[in-house]
Amino acid sequence: MDMNPVNRNDDQAKPGMVERFMKVTGKARVFFGPAQSSALDHPMTAENEALLKQQHSEAGQWETVTRADGSTYIVPRRIR
């Protein structure tokens, strides 16, 4: 029996990385549902705009500090 991969039949070949990835994500969709498919260019509602402004103002109250070992943590922003 010849085990040369060039001469093997296609039905005996191992599936490629893309095929394996698609198989795994297909199984994951059973649990998580399909991906979001709506357009991203819709107009923002007034409620969403207000929420976004609130989130930006809250995020401005904090700053990220990085330690020498590479870990990070969040502290209240100092007024300078």
N, C-alpha and C positions, 0 to 999 in steps of 0.2 A: 504494500500500500504506500503510495507516494504522499508524503506529508509536506511537500513544497507548497507554500502559501500562494504562489503565483498560479499553480495548476489546480488549486482547489475549486470546487464548484461554489457558486455564489450562495447556495442555500446552506452550506456548511460554514461560511465565514461568520465571524463574531460581529454583532451589530456595532456600528460606530458610536462615537461619543454623542453625536447629535441625536441619534435614534434612541439611545439610552436615556438622555436628558428628556426628550419628548415623552417617553414612556413614564418616567418618574413624575414629571409635572402633570401629565394627564391623570395619574392616580391622585395627585395632590388636589386637583380641581374637584374631585369627588367630595373632599372635605371642605375646601375653602370657597368653592363656587367659581364661576367664570371670571375672567379678568374684566376690569372696568372698560367699557367700550363706548362711553359717551365722548362727545367732542370737548376739547379743552378751550375752545375759543368763544364760549358763551359769555354774555355780559354778567358782571357781578351784581348781585342783588344788594339793596341797601343794608339789609341785615348782615350779610357776609362782609360788606365793607366795614361796618361798625365793629364787628367781631375781629377783623384783621387789624384795625387801628388799636383796639384794646390789647390784642396779643403783642403788637409791636411795642406799645408803651410798657407793658409788663416785662417784656424781654429786655428792655433798656435798663431795668432796675438791677440787673445781674451782670457779672462778668466772670469769665472762665479763667481760672488760674491753673497753670501747668507746673507740676513739680519736676524736680531734676530727674526722677525715674520715669517720667513720661506720663504719669497718671494726671488726671485733671479733676477739678472740682469747681463748684460754682459758689461764689460769695456775693454778698450785696455790693453794688457798685459804690465806690467812695466818691463823694462830691469834692471836686478839686477846685 
